Amino acid sequence: MSAPSTEVGPGFLAFVAFFFLAVALWLLMRSMFTRMRRMNLAERAEEQREQGQVRDAPTNPGPGETAGQPTRERDSGLGDGPEEGQRRGDEV
């Protein structure tokens, strides 16, 4: 008679653990790329603002605004996401 096999493989639990780690890595990388894209957009906007190329500067200032300076409302949404009606580049 032959002895039973003593070889042990990684098994199903190892597959589940590896799959969980792969999904976690994918989510972390996606988050990192999103944050880097936002930082780049904010940096570009700051450079344009420094160069005096602000496109959204009001021509007729309203109450509480000065000419040539964008309102806080316009500044607060900088890089938060796509504008209304626009899609992000990585969406399918």
Phi, psi and omega in degrees: 000149180263148181284150178297153181293138179254007179284135180237129179263174181295326175083180185291321181296325177294321177298315180297317179297315179296318179298317178300316178296321179294318179293319178297318178297317180299316179296319178295318180294320179298317179296318180298315180295323177296315180294321179293322178297317178297319179296319179296319179296317179295321179294317178298318180296321178295319178297318179295321180296320179294327181276356179079026181253038180287119183280329188265018181292131181290141178276324177246105183293141177270188179296130178084002180246153173245150183298138176088352180246125178292154180286161179298327180299319179289324181288327188294333183268010185298117175076009181286337180164184181291150176291166181300129179089356179253154178248154173286157182289336185264003179280148179257000000 
